[in-house]
Amino acid sequence: MRNSVKELMRDGIRIRLGSSADSAARLWLNRATSSAVRAFLVMILIVLPSVILPGIGTDTKQIVALVALFAGGLVFFEYNAIYPSLIEFRDGAPYNRIRYLMLLAIVLLLSVIVADREDPTTVSRLIRALGDVVGGALDFPYSPVRLATLMLSESSSADQVQDIRTAAGMAYLVSLLSLAIFVIVLKMVGWPSTKSAFNVWVNLPTFEPTAGGDVVDRLERDSRLNLAVGFLLPFVVPALIVLLTSGLPADTVTAPQTLIWTVAALAYLPASLLMRGVAMGRIADMVRTKRDLKLAEEAALARPGDDRLLADDDEDDDL
């Protein structure tokens, strides 16, 4: 009887150990698979202009492939690690997904517009015509599109200025639409959700919680800073370029790869900073709400004890 009980206990321990090992293996496999998919998507984004644009040389393709491999490896190791070190909001969907789709749409549309120069098709002509309309509508005094065209030197031709206007107008339109979608999605899904776990320190690896001061105040300060910088960046960067260089050479800026990535950066970085500011503001509200609830619970738990202490003091006074 005693031996049978020992055998049953050993079998139960083996089953539990085997099930825990299987769950750990499945968790690691799921994380590695999702990390590999994200890395592959980032690599697609980087090589996309080289695939769409005609006449790309072999050396350029090799350099682009090397950059894509490096970026894909960085994304894979960041998402596959237990604790990230650079990428923010790793577990805070849909923040990074909307940012990726925004940059993908900008790069794709700009690549099609630039490819229309040498290899026009029906789709490329339609997208370029739409970009001409959007660029003309957004080209008003002191607008980011007007400032982007002013980055070129005075010797630039009308066609080169039109290329910058069309690309900048399309890129800024996509960034504005993505920012609006991001805010709407956050409102609809209640991000960050209070029903599921949201680790602030994992999703903000570059944020140091022990640097000093109240965490909520620092989050709100960083949120306002990101919002201010994101709003001013489209106006400040072109003005600084014109001030420091007296205009960029048109042939250099309007080169296919340079035009795509320069205009994409001008539109993507401000929108990304604005999204980060909105996200950090929402996190600050979440931390404040949870801290207030915890303080209220502690006060509710301490109140009966305080009443008992007061009652004991009254009895001592009576004695």
CORSUL-V69052 format. One record per helix or strand of 2 or more residues. SS is the DSSP state (H for helix, E for strand). FROM is the first residue (numbers start at 1). TO is the last residue. If there is no record, write none. Layout:
BEGIN
ss:SS from:FROM to:TO
ss:SS from:FROM to:TO
END
This chain:
BEGIN
ss:H from:2 to:52
ss:H from:58 to:80
ss:H from:95 to:115
ss:H from:122 to:138
ss:H from:144 to:150
ss:H from:158 to:189
ss:H from:200 to:203
ss:H from:215 to:245
ss:H from:250 to:253
ss:H from:256 to:318
END
